[in-house]
């Protein structure tokens, strides 16, 4: 992973920020921990677009086109 992230780590260093990978499993404990890190502002996810559940097909098409510049969210409820 260190080799794969060389360019992004170098860009982060130039901007005086830290960059690290965060690997998650489907675990309630890890999701709670991630939520607290986000709530504290330690990490800030970049959201490109939010689609309603009914537009899931359009959201997937958007992601497949490679135009997303952040996370694409499908909102339930």
N, C-alpha and C positions, 0 to 999 in steps of 0.2 A: 504494500500500500504506500510505503514511503516513496518509492520510485514513481508510482502512478500519480501521486499528489505533488510532485516536485514543482510544477509550474504554479499551481494555486498557492502553495506554501510560500514560494518566492514573492508572488504578488501580494500576499497578506503581509509578509515581512516589510515590504516597501511601504505599505500603508499603516504599519505599526499595529497590526491586529494579529491575533492568534487564529489558527485554523486547525481543526482536528476532525477526524471521522467519528461518527457516533453510530455504533452498530446496535440494533435493537432486536429483540425477540418478541413474540406475542406473549407478553407477560404483563399482568396488571400492575405489579410492583414497578417494573421498568417504565410503564406508561405514566404512572403517578409521578415517578421521579422526573421524567421528561417534562410533564406538565408543570411541575414546580420550577424547573430550570427555565422554561419559556416564560412563566408568570413573573419570575425574578428579572427577566430581561437579559439573562446571561447569553442566550441564543435567540435569534430573531429569524424565524422562518420567512422566506420570501414567497408570498402568495401571488401567483400570476392572475388566476381567474377562479371564480366560484360559480359552480353550476348547480341548479336544483336537481334533485334526484331524478325527476322526469327527463332531464337532459343528459343523462349518463352517456348515452351513445355519442352525443355531440362532444362531450368532455373527452371521451376516449379518442375520437377522431382528431380533436385539437392536439392532444398529447402525441398521437402518432405522426402528426405533421411536423413535429419537432419545433414548433414556434414558441412553446412555453418558456418563459424566462424565470420560472420559479415553480412552486407547487401548484398543481391544479386540484381544487377541492370540489368534491361532490357533497352538497349539503343535504342532510337527512332531516326532515321535519321543518 
